[in-house]
Amino acid sequence: MKRYHVTTFGCQMNAHDSERIKGMLESLGIGEAPSQEEADVLVFNTCTIREKPDTKFAAHLAQATALKRRDPEKVIAVGGCYAEAQRERLFQLYPEVDVAFGPGSIPHLGDWLGVGGQVAGSAERGRFGTHEHFAGDLPMRRERRFQAWVQISMGCNSKCAYCIVPAVRGREQSRRPGDILAEVTQLAQDGVREITLLGQNVNSWGRDLRPALDIEFGELLRACDTVAGIERIRFTSPHPKDFRQPVIEAMAECTAVCEHVHLPLQSGSSRILKAMRRTYDRERYLRLAATLRDAIPDLALGTDLIVGFPGETEDDFRATLDVVKEVRYDSAFTFVYSPRRGTEAANLDDQVPDEVKRDRIERLVEVVQRVAAERNAERIGSVEQVLVEGSSRTDVGLLRGRTRRNTTVVFAGNAQPGDLVEVLIEGATSTTLRGAQPAAVAA
């Protein structure tokens, strides 16, 4: 049997796409290899939203190239957003690549590699599709039996000045609600307890289905909430400009929808937000954050933050720090702006020097971690419901899982992956809670 190995870079959408790639290859009779060395087909599912994933991909591809030199029958396939962004010159940059495919081309990958076990030596020299199919319609090989990604849309209609996603994933297309509910129902029957609804902008889902179907994201949350067996519902990522009252009400009223929202800010400066074409300002964002916290008790808020966008001044940066302190995020992904070829911001004047970016990211991370540590410390003494994911990565004698608020918990206890257990919180850091199951404490 021929075997494959998939390496994934980037966001949750890429993680979902990789599960579909694996499922499709296995449906063709190709097994999974534990390492690149043992694989006949090396698949790289790439990201290009920032410079760091590009650099990591280049390093991984260099290793794959060395393996291919020793075994010329190996096939290298490069997919995802970087492949789409570089579609005109990918084979010139990396002549060792056999097959290239964009996010909209995954359904064709099996055909281009060759069918079944006849993979090595039969690959077609890559092509790109046209975003005609949802990856969610393909077979899937989940990483965990009790958790699943569910794609509800692909593409994005926003025109953020720094973002390459619309160019590589196309315009927004909503998956039909019947198809989504059928998948969620089947997942529940398969033992899945937690689903995460995925889209570049989940809370604008359904708008492109009008006028044939008048539906919005809040109604989809309510529909998923009725599926027996689904005990946790998450979604990512929403856009602040589209976070409307029906969605907030659905979150507050649906039992399974978790008390967690990842709400990207990007910058706390209204001037920079306008330059980014985010279509909201600081005040509108702060009102939304306050509305969410008022409507949903014990809500955890996460965010994305960019430093060093072209033209960002020290005052603009301080405005971002001020929002972090005011909103008091439970978590945040922090990024240094890097120009992306094909985006508006890449051609803007007044690019911020690298040394200024480094200084600002260090100062931002310090504030983010301090606030998150304070927020987590407030959980000490509480009892949290935890979905067990496995053993601790640093101590196999402890278990690891996540709360409904999406905080990692490492704890002493006796449970299996997929169990929902109560954990008494005894300690905290900026990223992790520590505790024990009450029975373990009593013992």
CORMO-V497989 format. One record per helix or strand. SS is the DSSP state (a for helix, b for strand). FROM is the first residue (numbers start at 1). TO is the last residue. If there is no record, write none. Layout:
{{SS;FROM;TO} {SS;FROM;TO}}
This chain:
{{b;3;8} {a;12;27} {b;31;32} {b;41;46} {a;51;70} {b;75;80} {a;81;85} {a;90;93} {b;99;101} {a;103;113} {a;135;137} {b;147;151} {b;153;154} {a;165;169} {b;173;174} {a;177;189} {b;194;198} {a;202;204} {a;207;209} {a;217;225} {b;232;236} {b;238;238} {a;240;242} {a;245;253} {b;257;257} {b;260;263} {b;266;266} {a;270;276} {a;282;295} {b;300;307} {a;314;327} {b;331;336} {a;344;347} {a;354;377} {b;383;391} {b;399;403} {b;408;412} {b;420;428} {b;432;436} {a;438;442}}
